[in-house]
């Protein structure tokens, strides 16, 4: 093989690689422009929503505010935890008693309320 054929092979390989890079660059540019178009459409849609409603200035004081547990005292939080735990336990007991009464099953002594 003559030496100039090697040069032609290398020129063809370089030309093909450059063509591939141009193709990939063009494709990347088109995808980028499509993304910008979608972002513009989303921005226009968000701009048409209008003002966001603000919550009332006077929140309900009987209901604890979200995030108030961080600043509450440990004794208050322990009391709230124990109260909610006992209320959940009582709800489960009442459901169990009702379910057993519906099925005609005998009740456990621990489930019966003697007070």
Biopython code that builds the backbone (N, CA, C, O; Angstrom):
import numpy as np
from Bio.PDB.StructureBuilder import StructureBuilder

atoms = [
    (1, "UNK", "N", (0.842, -1.163, 0.000)),
    (1, "UNK", "CA", (0.000, 0.000, 0.000)),
    (1, "UNK", "C", (0.895, 1.236, 0.000)),
    (1, "UNK", "O", (1.822, 1.346, 0.803)),
    (2, "UNK", "N", (0.611, 2.142, -0.891)),
    (2, "UNK", "CA", (1.447, 3.351, -0.938)),
    (2, "UNK", "C", (1.181, 4.262, 0.266)),
    (2, "UNK", "O", (0.146, 4.171, 0.926)),
    (3, "UNK", "N", (2.114, 5.106, 0.513)),
    (3, "UNK", "CA", (2.038, 5.969, 1.690)),
    (3, "UNK", "C", (0.904, 6.973, 1.604)),
    (3, "UNK", "O", (0.362, 7.356, 2.641)),
    (4, "UNK", "N", (0.523, 7.415, 0.421)),
    (4, "UNK", "CA", (-0.538, 8.416, 0.293)),
    (4, "UNK", "C", (-1.921, 7.829, 0.603)),
    (4, "UNK", "O", (-2.844, 8.581, 0.919)),
    (5, "UNK", "N", (-2.084, 6.507, 0.519)),
    (5, "UNK", "CA", (-3.369, 5.891, 0.869)),
    (5, "UNK", "C", (-3.615, 5.987, 2.384)),
    (5, "UNK", "O", (-4.750, 6.135, 2.836)),
    (6, "UNK", "N", (-2.514, 5.899, 3.158)),
    (6, "UNK", "CA", (-2.654, 6.062, 4.599)),
    (6, "UNK", "C", (-3.121, 7.479, 4.929)),
    (6, "UNK", "O", (-3.943, 7.676, 5.823)),
    (7, "UNK", "N", (-2.609, 8.431, 4.225)),
    (7, "UNK", "CA", (-3.015, 9.833, 4.456)),
    (7, "UNK", "C", (-4.495, 10.007, 4.110)),
    (7, "UNK", "O", (-5.227, 10.688, 4.828)),
    (8, "UNK", "N", (-4.932, 9.394, 3.014)),
    (8, "UNK", "CA", (-6.339, 9.497, 2.619)),
    (8, "UNK", "C", (-7.254, 8.840, 3.666)),
    (8, "UNK", "O", (-8.333, 9.354, 3.960)),
    (9, "UNK", "N", (-6.820, 7.716, 4.220)),
    (9, "UNK", "CA", (-7.621, 7.046, 5.252)),
    (9, "UNK", "C", (-7.747, 7.937, 6.477)),
    (9, "UNK", "O", (-8.837, 8.075, 7.033)),
    (10, "UNK", "N", (-6.635, 8.548, 6.908)),
    (10, "UNK", "CA", (-6.666, 9.423, 8.075)),
    (10, "UNK", "C", (-7.487, 10.679, 7.816)),
    (10, "UNK", "O", (-8.193, 11.139, 8.713)),
    (11, "UNK", "N", (-7.416, 11.235, 6.637)),
    (11, "UNK", "CA", (-8.217, 12.419, 6.295)),
    (11, "UNK", "C", (-9.700, 12.045, 6.334)),
    (11, "UNK", "O", (-10.520, 12.819, 6.829)),
    (12, "UNK", "N", (-10.049, 10.866, 5.814)),
    (12, "UNK", "CA", (-11.440, 10.437, 5.823)),
    (12, "UNK", "C", (-11.919, 10.220, 7.259)),
    (12, "UNK", "O", (-13.044, 10.594, 7.590)),
    (13, "UNK", "N", (-11.088, 9.622, 8.118)),
    (13, "UNK", "CA", (-11.478, 9.413, 9.511)),
    (13, "UNK", "C", (-11.680, 10.730, 10.253)),
    (13, "UNK", "O", (-12.636, 10.877, 11.014)),
    (14, "UNK", "N", (-10.789, 11.675, 10.033)),
    (14, "UNK", "CA", (-10.916, 12.987, 10.675)),
    (14, "UNK", "C", (-12.163, 13.696, 10.164)),
    (14, "UNK", "O", (-12.892, 14.306, 10.945)),
    (15, "UNK", "N", (-12.417, 13.620, 8.848)),
    (15, "UNK", "CA", (-13.598, 14.262, 8.281)),
    (15, "UNK", "C", (-14.880, 13.646, 8.850)),
    (15, "UNK", "O", (-15.824, 14.373, 9.161)),
    (16, "UNK", "N", (-14.926, 12.326, 8.990)),
    (16, "UNK", "CA", (-16.104, 11.680, 9.552)),
    (16, "UNK", "C", (-16.301, 12.047, 11.024)),
    (16, "UNK", "O", (-17.429, 12.254, 11.472)),
    (17, "UNK", "N", (-15.213, 12.125, 11.762)),
    (17, "UNK", "CA", (-15.344, 12.502, 13.169)),
    (17, "UNK", "C", (-15.826, 13.947, 13.297)),
    (17, "UNK", "O", (-16.649, 14.247, 14.161)),
    (18, "UNK", "N", (-15.322, 14.847, 12.444)),
    (18, "UNK", "CA", (-15.796, 16.228, 12.471)),
    (18, "UNK", "C", (-17.272, 16.304, 12.090)),
    (18, "UNK", "O", (-18.030, 17.072, 12.683)),
    (19, "UNK", "N", (-17.674, 15.519, 11.113)),
    (19, "UNK", "CA", (-19.074, 15.486, 10.711)),
    (19, "UNK", "C", (-19.957, 14.978, 11.854)),
    (19, "UNK", "O", (-21.058, 15.484, 12.072)),
    (20, "UNK", "N", (-19.462, 13.973, 12.580)),
    (20, "UNK", "CA", (-20.203, 13.459, 13.726)),
    (20, "UNK", "C", (-20.336, 14.531, 14.807)),
    (20, "UNK", "O", (-21.408, 14.696, 15.388)),
    (21, "UNK", "N", (-19.251, 15.261, 15.079)),
    (21, "UNK", "CA", (-19.305, 16.327, 16.079)),
    (21, "UNK", "C", (-20.260, 17.433, 15.670)),
    (21, "UNK", "O", (-20.973, 17.971, 16.517)),
    (22, "UNK", "N", (-20.290, 17.782, 14.405)),
    (22, "UNK", "CA", (-21.218, 18.813, 13.922)),
    (22, "UNK", "C", (-22.659, 18.324, 14.097)),
    (22, "UNK", "O", (-23.525, 19.076, 14.543)),
    (23, "UNK", "N", (-22.906, 17.079, 13.747)),
    (23, "UNK", "CA", (-24.251, 16.525, 13.890)),
    (23, "UNK", "C", (-24.685, 16.519, 15.354)),
    (23, "UNK", "O", (-25.803, 16.926, 15.670)),
    (24, "UNK", "N", (-23.807, 16.060, 16.251)),
    (24, "UNK", "CA", (-24.151, 16.029, 17.673)),
    (24, "UNK", "C", (-24.341, 17.432, 18.244)),
    (24, "UNK", "O", (-25.222, 17.646, 19.076)),
    (25, "UNK", "N", (-23.535, 18.376, 17.811)),
    (25, "UNK", "CA", (-23.691, 19.757, 18.261)),
    (25, "UNK", "C", (-25.016, 20.346, 17.805)),
    (25, "UNK", "O", (-25.685, 21.037, 18.573)),
    (26, "UNK", "N", (-25.399, 20.080, 16.560)),
    (26, "UNK", "CA", (-26.676, 20.580, 16.051)),
    (26, "UNK", "C", (-27.842, 19.967, 16.820)),
    (26, "UNK", "O", (-28.805, 20.657, 17.155)),
    (27, "UNK", "N", (-27.751, 18.681, 17.096)),
    (27, "UNK", "CA", (-28.804, 18.001, 17.835)),
    (27, "UNK", "C", (-28.908, 18.535, 19.265)),
    (27, "UNK", "O", (-30.011, 18.733, 19.775)),
    (28, "UNK", "N", (-27.773, 18.765, 19.906)),
    (28, "UNK", "CA", (-27.761, 19.323, 21.254)),
    (28, "UNK", "C", (-28.353, 20.731, 21.264)),
    (28, "UNK", "O", (-29.092, 21.084, 22.183)),
    (29, "UNK", "N", (-28.038, 21.528, 20.258)),
    (29, "UNK", "CA", (-28.582, 22.879, 20.162)),
    (29, "UNK", "C", (-30.102, 22.842, 20.020)),
    (29, "UNK", "O", (-30.799, 23.637, 20.650)),
    (30, "UNK", "N", (-30.623, 21.928, 19.200)),
    (30, "UNK", "CA", (-32.073, 21.832, 19.008)),
    (30, "UNK", "C", (-32.778, 21.395, 20.300)),
    (30, "UNK", "O", (-33.858, 21.895, 20.616)),
    (31, "UNK", "N", (-32.174, 20.474, 21.036)),
    (31, "UNK", "CA", (-32.765, 20.039, 22.303)),
    (31, "UNK", "C", (-32.750, 21.171, 23.328)),
    (31, "UNK", "O", (-33.699, 21.336, 24.095)),
    (32, "UNK", "N", (-31.676, 21.941, 23.335)),
    (32, "UNK", "CA", (-31.578, 23.078, 24.247)),
    (32, "UNK", "C", (-32.645, 24.115, 23.919)),
    (32, "UNK", "O", (-33.274, 24.657, 24.828)),
    (33, "UNK", "N", (-32.857, 24.395, 22.652)),
    (33, "UNK", "CA", (-33.871, 25.374, 22.252)),
    (33, "UNK", "C", (-35.279, 24.858, 22.590)),
    (33, "UNK", "O", (-36.138, 25.647, 22.985)),
    (34, "UNK", "N", (-35.525, 23.569, 22.446)),
    (34, "UNK", "CA", (-36.825, 23.006, 22.818)),
    (34, "UNK", "C", (-37.053, 23.120, 24.321)),
    (34, "UNK", "O", (-38.171, 23.389, 24.761)),
    (35, "UNK", "N", (-36.006, 22.919, 25.107)),
    (35, "UNK", "CA", (-36.116, 23.053, 26.557)),
    (35, "UNK", "C", (-36.427, 24.489, 26.938)),
    (35, "UNK", "O", (-37.267, 24.733, 27.804)),
    (36, "UNK", "N", (-35.754, 25.448, 26.297)),
    (36, "UNK", "CA", (-36.034, 26.859, 26.568)),
    (36, "UNK", "C", (-37.469, 27.222, 26.188)),
    (36, "UNK", "O", (-38.118, 28.000, 26.886)),
    (37, "UNK", "N", (-37.957, 26.667, 25.096)),
    (37, "UNK", "CA", (-39.334, 26.925, 24.676)),
    (37, "UNK", "C", (-40.316, 26.391, 25.720)),
    (37, "UNK", "O", (-41.289, 27.064, 26.058)),
    (38, "UNK", "N", (-40.065, 25.187, 26.229)),
    (38, "UNK", "CA", (-40.930, 24.609, 27.261)),
    (38, "UNK", "C", (-40.879, 25.427, 28.547)),
    (38, "UNK", "O", (-41.906, 25.631, 29.195)),
    (39, "UNK", "N", (-39.693, 25.894, 28.919)),
    (39, "UNK", "CA", (-39.577, 26.717, 30.121)),
    (39, "UNK", "C", (-40.317, 28.036, 29.956)),
    (39, "UNK", "O", (-40.934, 28.519, 30.906)),
    (40, "UNK", "N", (-40.267, 28.621, 28.775)),
    (40, "UNK", "CA", (-41.005, 29.852, 28.519)),
    (40, "UNK", "C", (-42.505, 29.632, 28.619)),
    (40, "UNK", "O", (-43.219, 30.464, 29.179)),
    (41, "UNK", "N", (-42.989, 28.515, 28.079)),
    (41, "UNK", "CA", (-44.421, 28.213, 28.166)),
    (41, "UNK", "C", (-44.840, 27.995, 29.617)),
    (41, "UNK", "O", (-45.913, 28.439, 30.027)),
    (42, "UNK", "N", (-43.995, 27.311, 30.399)),
    (42, "UNK", "CA", (-44.308, 27.097, 31.813)),
    (42, "UNK", "C", (-44.316, 28.426, 32.569)),
    (42, "UNK", "O", (-45.159, 28.635, 33.441)),
    (43, "UNK", "N", (-43.386, 29.323, 32.241)),
    (43, "UNK", "CA", (-43.358, 30.631, 32.886)),
    (43, "UNK", "C", (-44.595, 31.447, 32.564)),
    (43, "UNK", "O", (-45.137, 32.126, 33.435)),
    (44, "UNK", "N", (-45.044, 31.386, 31.324)),
    (44, "UNK", "CA", (-46.263, 32.109, 30.962)),
    (44, "UNK", "C", (-47.471, 31.535, 31.694)),
    (44, "UNK", "O", (-48.339, 32.282, 32.144)),
    (45, "UNK", "N", (-47.528, 30.211, 31.813)),
    (45, "UNK", "CA", (-48.653, 29.580, 32.501)),
    (45, "UNK", "C", (-48.653, 29.963, 33.978)),
    (45, "UNK", "O", (-49.712, 30.217, 34.552)),
    (46, "UNK", "N", (-47.473, 30.007, 34.598)),
    (46, "UNK", "CA", (-47.402, 30.397, 36.008)),
    (46, "UNK", "C", (-47.728, 31.877, 36.192)),
    (46, "UNK", "O", (-48.278, 32.269, 37.221)),
    (47, "UNK", "N", (-47.394, 32.693, 35.203)),
    (47, "UNK", "CA", (-47.692, 34.113, 35.299)),
    (47, "UNK", "C", (-49.170, 34.406, 35.228)),
    (47, "UNK", "O", (-49.604, 35.456, 35.702)),
    (48, "UNK", "N", (-49.957, 33.522, 34.656)),
    (48, "UNK", "CA", (-51.392, 33.742, 34.513)),
    (48, "UNK", "C", (-52.186, 33.263, 35.716)),
    (48, "UNK", "O", (-53.401, 33.454, 35.754)),
    (49, "UNK", "N", (-51.543, 32.649, 36.698)),
    (49, "UNK", "CA", (-52.265, 32.101, 37.839)),
    (49, "UNK", "C", (-52.871, 33.173, 38.731)),
    (49, "UNK", "O", (-53.946, 32.961, 39.292)),
    (50, "UNK", "N", (-52.229, 34.291, 38.874)),
    (50, "UNK", "CA", (-52.743, 35.344, 39.734)),
    (50, "UNK", "C", (-52.083, 35.301, 41.096)),
    (50, "UNK", "O", (-51.172, 34.510, 41.341)),
    (51, "UNK", "N", (-52.565, 36.174, 41.986)),
    (51, "UNK", "CA", (-51.933, 36.234, 43.319)),
    (51, "UNK", "C", (-52.238, 34.992, 44.140)),
    (51, "UNK", "O", (-53.285, 34.362, 43.990)),
    (52, "UNK", "N", (-51.302, 34.662, 45.006)),
    (52, "UNK", "CA", (-51.455, 33.520, 45.905)),
    (52, "UNK", "C", (-52.196, 33.975, 47.151)),
    (52, "UNK", "O", (-51.895, 35.029, 47.711)),
    (53, "UNK", "N", (-53.175, 33.170, 47.586)),
    (53, "UNK", "CA", (-53.941, 33.534, 48.763)),
    (53, "UNK", "C", (-53.071, 33.421, 50.003)),
    (53, "UNK", "O", (-52.343, 32.445, 50.180)),
    (54, "UNK", "N", (-53.154, 34.428, 50.857)),
    (54, "UNK", "CA", (-52.402, 34.446, 52.097)),
    (54, "UNK", "C", (-53.290, 33.902, 53.215)),
    (54, "UNK", "O", (-54.498, 34.142, 53.198)),
    (55, "UNK", "N", (-52.731, 33.179, 54.182)),
    (55, "UNK", "CA", (-53.541, 32.689, 55.299)),
    (55, "UNK", "C", (-53.996, 33.844, 56.177)),
    (55, "UNK", "O", (-53.450, 34.945, 56.117)),
    (56, "UNK", "N", (-55.013, 33.569, 57.001)),
    (56, "UNK", "CA", (-55.541, 34.601, 57.893)),
    (56, "UNK", "C", (-54.453, 35.105, 58.828)),
    (56, "UNK", "O", (-53.548, 34.364, 59.214)),
    (57, "UNK", "N", (-54.560, 36.389, 59.186)),
    (57, "UNK", "CA", (-53.567, 36.987, 60.075)),
    (57, "UNK", "C", (-53.747, 36.502, 61.504)),
    (57, "UNK", "O", (-52.789, 36.488, 62.276)),
    (58, "UNK", "N", (-54.976, 36.099, 61.872)),
    (58, "UNK", "CA", (-55.223, 35.635, 63.237)),
    (58, "UNK", "C", (-55.459, 34.126, 63.219)),
    (58, "UNK", "O", (-56.587, 33.680, 63.012)),
    (59, "UNK", "N", (-54.419, 33.349, 63.432)),
    (59, "UNK", "CA", (-54.593, 31.895, 63.423)),
    (59, "UNK", "C", (-55.342, 31.422, 64.660)),
    (59, "UNK", "O", (-55.381, 32.113, 65.678)),
    (60, "UNK", "N", (-55.932, 30.248, 64.564)),
    (60, "UNK", "CA", (-56.669, 29.643, 65.666)),
    (60, "UNK", "C", (-55.685, 29.243, 66.767)),
    (60, "UNK", "O", (-54.784, 28.437, 66.535)),
    (61, "UNK", "N", (-55.860, 29.804, 67.959)),
    (61, "UNK", "CA", (-54.919, 29.550, 69.061)),
    (61, "UNK", "C", (-55.180, 28.215, 69.751)),
    (61, "UNK", "O", (-54.303, 27.712, 70.454)),
    (62, "UNK", "N", (-56.369, 27.623, 69.570)),
    (62, "UNK", "CA", (-56.654, 26.351, 70.233)),
    (62, "UNK", "C", (-55.917, 25.204, 69.562)),
    (62, "UNK", "O", (-55.613, 24.197, 70.202)),
    (63, "UNK", "N", (-55.637, 25.350, 68.303)),
    (63, "UNK", "CA", (-54.959, 24.312, 67.541)),
    (63, "UNK", "C", (-53.466, 24.638, 67.485)),
    (63, "UNK", "O", (-53.120, 25.764, 67.130)),
    (64, "UNK", "N", (-52.577, 23.721, 67.814)),
    (64, "UNK", "CA", (-51.147, 24.040, 67.776)),
    (64, "UNK", "C", (-50.684, 24.314, 66.340)),
    (64, "UNK", "O", (-51.109, 23.648, 65.396)),
    (65, "UNK", "N", (-49.826, 25.283, 66.207)),
    (65, "UNK", "CA", (-49.303, 25.654, 64.899)),
    (65, "UNK", "C", (-48.279, 24.628, 64.431)),
    (65, "UNK", "O", (-47.629, 23.963, 65.238)),
    (66, "UNK", "N", (-48.151, 24.516, 63.133)),
    (66, "UNK", "CA", (-47.179, 23.581, 62.578)),
    (66, "UNK", "C", (-45.772, 24.045, 62.937)),
    (66, "UNK", "O", (-45.440, 25.217, 62.763)),
    (67, "UNK", "N", (-44.964, 23.151, 63.426)),
    (67, "UNK", "CA", (-43.597, 23.471, 63.820)),
    (67, "UNK", "C", (-43.478, 23.977, 65.241)),
    (67, "UNK", "O", (-42.380, 24.327, 65.676)),
    (68, "UNK", "N", (-44.591, 24.025, 65.989)),
    (68, "UNK", "CA", (-44.523, 24.543, 67.358)),
    (68, "UNK", "C", (-43.850, 23.568, 68.313)),
    (68, "UNK", "O", (-43.459, 23.958, 69.413)),
    (69, "UNK", "N", (-43.706, 22.308, 67.912)),
    (69, "UNK", "CA", (-43.085, 21.316, 68.794)),
    (69, "UNK", "C", (-41.617, 21.629, 69.040)),
    (69, "UNK", "O", (-41.053, 21.206, 70.049)),
    (70, "UNK", "N", (-41.007, 22.353, 68.142)),
    (70, "UNK", "CA", (-39.592, 22.676, 68.301)),
    (70, "UNK", "C", (-39.390, 23.589, 69.499)),
    (70, "UNK", "O", (-38.390, 23.476, 70.208)),
    (71, "UNK", "N", (-40.344, 24.504, 69.729)),
    (71, "UNK", "CA", (-40.191, 25.492, 70.785)),
    (71, "UNK", "C", (-40.969, 25.152, 72.053)),
    (71, "UNK", "O", (-40.894, 25.888, 73.037)),
    (72, "UNK", "N", (-41.715, 24.049, 72.044)),
    (72, "UNK", "CA", (-42.505, 23.674, 73.217)),
    (72, "UNK", "C", (-41.609, 23.028, 74.267)),
    (72, "UNK", "O", (-40.533, 22.512, 73.965)),
    (73, "UNK", "N", (-42.085, 23.073, 75.506)),
    (73, "UNK", "CA", (-41.301, 22.464, 76.578)),
    (73, "UNK", "C", (-41.442, 20.950, 76.508)),
    (73, "UNK", "O", (-42.447, 20.448, 76.004)),
    (74, "UNK", "N", (-40.453, 20.215, 77.006)),
    (74, "UNK", "CA", (-40.517, 18.753, 76.968)),
    (74, "UNK", "C", (-41.691, 18.185, 77.760)),
    (74, "UNK", "O", (-42.242, 17.151, 77.382)),
    (75, "UNK", "N", (-42.084, 18.841, 78.849)),
    (75, "UNK", "CA", (-43.214, 18.318, 79.629)),
    (75, "UNK", "C", (-44.523, 18.436, 78.854)),
    (75, "UNK", "O", (-45.358, 17.533, 78.911)),
    (76, "UNK", "N", (-44.706, 19.532, 78.137)),
    (76, "UNK", "CA", (-45.914, 19.702, 77.323)),
    (76, "UNK", "C", (-45.931, 18.673, 76.208)),
    (76, "UNK", "O", (-46.970, 18.074, 75.929)),
    (77, "UNK", "N", (-44.794, 18.463, 75.572)),
    (77, "UNK", "CA", (-44.723, 17.503, 74.478)),
    (77, "UNK", "C", (-44.948, 16.079, 74.998)),
    (77, "UNK", "O", (-45.593, 15.278, 74.322)),
    (78, "UNK", "N", (-44.432, 15.753, 76.177)),
    (78, "UNK", "CA", (-44.648, 14.429, 76.763)),
    (78, "UNK", "C", (-46.134, 14.233, 77.063)),
    (78, "UNK", "O", (-46.690, 13.163, 76.815)),
    (79, "UNK", "N", (-46.773, 15.279, 77.602)),
    (79, "UNK", "CA", (-48.207, 15.185, 77.899)),
    (79, "UNK", "C", (-49.007, 14.974, 76.599)),
    (79, "UNK", "O", (-49.894, 14.122, 76.551)),
    (80, "UNK", "N", (-48.695, 15.744, 75.556)),
    (80, "UNK", "CA", (-49.402, 15.590, 74.279)),
    (80, "UNK", "C", (-49.193, 14.195, 73.704)),
    (80, "UNK", "O", (-50.123, 13.589, 73.173)),
    (81, "UNK", "N", (-47.978, 13.695, 73.812)),
    (81, "UNK", "CA", (-47.672, 12.364, 73.291)),
    (81, "UNK", "C", (-48.463, 11.296, 74.030)),
    (81, "UNK", "O", (-49.063, 10.416, 73.412)),
    (82, "UNK", "N", (-48.462, 11.377, 75.360)),
    (82, "UNK", "CA", (-49.182, 10.381, 76.163)),
    (82, "UNK", "C", (-50.686, 10.473, 75.925)),
    (82, "UNK", "O", (-51.367, 9.449, 75.870)),
    (83, "UNK", "N", (-51.211, 11.694, 75.782)),
    (83, "UNK", "CA", (-52.646, 11.862, 75.553)),
    (83, "UNK", "C", (-53.053, 11.284, 74.196)),
    (83, "UNK", "O", (-54.073, 10.602, 74.096)),
    (84, "UNK", "N", (-52.277, 11.547, 73.173)),
    (84, "UNK", "CA", (-52.627, 11.015, 71.854)),
    (84, "UNK", "C", (-52.452, 9.502, 71.822)),
    (84, "UNK", "O", (-53.217, 8.798, 71.163)),
    (85, "UNK", "N", (-51.441, 9.003, 72.536)),
    (85, "UNK", "CA", (-51.227, 7.556, 72.593)),
    (85, "UNK", "C", (-52.397, 6.867, 73.283)),
    (85, "UNK", "O", (-52.881, 5.840, 72.808)),
    (86, "UNK", "N", (-52.853, 7.425, 74.397)),
    (86, "UNK", "CA", (-53.974, 6.797, 75.104)),
    (86, "UNK", "C", (-55.269, 6.928, 74.305)),
    (86, "UNK", "O", (-56.104, 6.024, 74.354)),
    (87, "UNK", "N", (-55.459, 8.020, 73.576)),
    (87, "UNK", "CA", (-56.682, 8.142, 72.771)),
    (87, "UNK", "C", (-56.670, 7.138, 71.618)),
    (87, "UNK", "O", (-57.710, 6.567, 71.292)),
    (88, "UNK", "N", (-55.518, 6.915, 71.000)),
    (88, "UNK", "CA", (-55.432, 5.904, 69.934)),
    (88, "UNK", "C", (-55.686, 4.507, 70.496)),
    (88, "UNK", "O", (-56.359, 3.690, 69.867)),
    (89, "UNK", "N", (-55.146, 4.241, 71.676)),
    (89, "UNK", "CA", (-55.346, 2.939, 72.312)),
    (89, "UNK", "C", (-56.825, 2.725, 72.633)),
    (89, "UNK", "O", (-57.349, 1.628, 72.443)),
    (90, "UNK", "N", (-57.501, 3.775, 73.122)),
    (90, "UNK", "CA", (-58.928, 3.683, 73.447)),
    (90, "UNK", "C", (-59.764, 3.474, 72.181)),
    (90, "UNK", "O", (-60.721, 2.699, 72.191)),
    (91, "UNK", "N", (-59.406, 4.161, 71.095)),
    (91, "UNK", "CA", (-60.127, 3.963, 69.827)),
    (91, "UNK", "C", (-59.986, 2.526, 69.334)),
    (91, "UNK", "O", (-60.954, 1.925, 68.868)),
    (92, "UNK", "N", (-58.779, 1.981, 69.441)),
    (92, "UNK", "CA", (-58.584, 0.584, 69.036)),
    (92, "UNK", "C", (-59.395, -0.365, 69.910)),
    (92, "UNK", "O", (-59.963, -1.331, 69.401)),
    (93, "UNK", "N", (-59.461, -0.107, 71.220)),
    (93, "UNK", "CA", (-60.223, -0.947, 72.125)),
    (93, "UNK", "C", (-61.700, -0.909, 71.782)),
    (93, "UNK", "O", (-62.363, -1.946, 71.766)),
    (94, "UNK", "N", (-62.229, 0.297, 71.503)),
    (94, "UNK", "CA", (-63.647, 0.422, 71.151)),
    (94, "UNK", "C", (-63.961, -0.302, 69.839)),
    (94, "UNK", "O", (-65.008, -0.937, 69.714)),
    (95, "UNK", "N", (-63.068, -0.206, 68.880)),
    (95, "UNK", "CA", (-63.273, -0.922, 67.613)),
    (95, "UNK", "C", (-63.249, -2.431, 67.832)),
    (95, "UNK", "O", (-64.034, -3.164, 67.230)),
    (96, "UNK", "N", (-62.347, -2.889, 68.692)),
    (96, "UNK", "CA", (-62.245, -4.321, 68.979)),
    (96, "UNK", "C", (-63.508, -4.819, 69.677)),
    (96, "UNK", "O", (-64.023, -5.886, 69.342)),
    (97, "UNK", "N", (-64.010, -4.049, 70.648)),
    (97, "UNK", "CA", (-65.225, -4.436, 71.354)),
    (97, "UNK", "C", (-66.399, -4.478, 70.387)),
    (97, "UNK", "O", (-67.196, -5.415, 70.425)),
    (98, "UNK", "N", (-66.516, -3.471, 69.514)),
    (98, "UNK", "CA", (-67.613, -3.433, 68.553)),
    (98, "UNK", "C", (-67.522, -4.596, 67.561)),
    (98, "UNK", "O", (-68.528, -5.222, 67.227)),
    (99, "UNK", "N", (-66.316, -4.871, 67.102)),
    (99, "UNK", "CA", (-66.125, -5.964, 66.143)),
    (99, "UNK", "C", (-66.501, -7.313, 66.768)),
    (99, "UNK", "O", (-67.160, -8.134, 66.130)),
    (100, "UNK", "N", (-66.078, -7.534, 68.016)),
    (100, "UNK", "CA", (-66.417, -8.790, 68.684)),
    (100, "UNK", "C", (-67.912, -8.870, 68.975)),
    (100, "UNK", "O", (-68.499, -9.948, 68.889)),
    (101, "UNK", "N", (-68.539, -7.737, 69.322)),
    (101, "UNK", "CA", (-69.982, -7.734, 69.575)),
    (101, "UNK", "C", (-70.747, -8.030, 68.282)),
    (101, "UNK", "O", (-71.751, -8.742, 68.312)),
    (102, "UNK", "N", (-70.286, -7.494, 67.153)),
    (102, "UNK", "CA", (-70.941, -7.750, 65.864)),
    (102, "UNK", "C", (-70.846, -9.217, 65.477)),
    (102, "UNK", "O", (-71.777, -9.758, 64.879)),
    (103, "UNK", "N", (-69.757, -9.860, 65.803)),
    (103, "UNK", "CA", (-69.554, -11.260, 65.430)),
    (103, "UNK", "C", (-70.102, -12.240, 66.466)),
    (103, "UNK", "O", (-70.134, -13.449, 66.235)),
    (104, "UNK", "N", (-70.533, -11.705, 67.610)),
    (104, "UNK", "CA", (-71.052, -12.572, 68.660)),
    (104, "UNK", "C", (-69.965, -13.303, 69.421)),
    (104, "UNK", "O", (-70.227, -14.354, 70.007)),
    (105, "UNK", "N", (-68.758, -12.777, 69.427)),
    (105, "UNK", "CA", (-67.657, -13.417, 70.137)),
    (105, "UNK", "C", (-67.632, -12.939, 71.581)),
    (105, "UNK", "O", (-68.111, -11.844, 71.875)),
    (106, "UNK", "N", (-67.083, -13.740, 72.482)),
    (106, "UNK", "CA", (-66.995, -13.291, 73.876)),
    (106, "UNK", "C", (-65.964, -12.161, 74.020)),
    (106, "UNK", "O", (-64.954, -12.122, 73.317)),
    (107, "UNK", "N", (-66.250, -11.253, 74.947)),
    (107, "UNK", "CA", (-65.365, -10.112, 75.166)),
    (107, "UNK", "C", (-64.278, -10.469, 76.181)),
    (107, "UNK", "O", (-64.502, -11.257, 77.100)),
    (108, "UNK", "N", (-63.121, -9.886, 76.001)),
    (108, "UNK", "CA", (-62.051, -10.060, 76.978)),
    (108, "UNK", "C", (-62.318, -9.111, 78.152)),
    (108, "UNK", "O", (-62.860, -8.023, 77.958)),
    (109, "UNK", "N", (-61.942, -9.518, 79.361)),
    (109, "UNK", "CA", (-62.180, -8.679, 80.520)),
    (109, "UNK", "C", (-61.442, -7.349, 80.423)),
    (109, "UNK", "O", (-61.933, -6.324, 80.895)),
    (110, "UNK", "N", (-60.270, -7.371, 79.814)),
    (110, "UNK", "CA", (-59.515, -6.129, 79.667)),
    (110, "UNK", "C", (-60.163, -5.142, 78.722)),
    (110, "UNK", "O", (-59.902, -3.941, 78.800)),
    (111, "UNK", "N", (-61.015, -5.640, 77.818)),
    (111, "UNK", "CA", (-61.676, -4.761, 76.852)),
    (111, "UNK", "C", (-62.942, -4.129, 77.405)),
    (111, "UNK", "O", (-63.393, -3.098, 76.906)),
    (112, "UNK", "N", (-63.518, -4.740, 78.433)),
    (112, "UNK", "CA", (-64.762, -4.210, 78.977)),
    (112, "UNK", "C", (-64.497, -3.000, 79.846)),
    (112, "UNK", "O", (-63.504, -2.944, 80.571)),
    (113, "UNK", "N", (-65.407, -2.020, 79.766)),
    (113, "UNK", "CA", (-65.262, -0.788, 80.544)),
    (113, "UNK", "C", (-66.158, -0.899, 81.778)),
    (113, "UNK", "O", (-67.383, -0.859, 81.659)),
    (114, "UNK", "N", (-65.557, -1.039, 82.961)),
    (114, "UNK", "CA", (-66.300, -1.224, 84.178)),
    (114, "UNK", "C", (-66.539, 0.078, 84.927)),
    (114, "UNK", "O", (-67.052, 0.051, 86.046)),
    (115, "UNK", "N", (-66.191, 1.189, 84.355)),
    (115, "UNK", "CA", (-66.373, 2.461, 85.076)),
    (115, "UNK", "C", (-67.750, 3.018, 84.887)),
    (115, "UNK", "O", (-68.066, 4.079, 85.424)),
]
sb = StructureBuilder()
sb.init_structure("model")
sb.init_model(0)
sb.init_chain("A")
sb.init_seg("    ")
for serial, (resi, resn, name, xyz) in enumerate(atoms, 1):
    if name == "N":
        sb.init_residue(resn, " ", resi, " ")
    sb.init_atom(name, np.array(xyz, "f"), 0.0, 1.0, " ", f" {name:<3s}", serial, name[0])
structure = sb.get_structure()
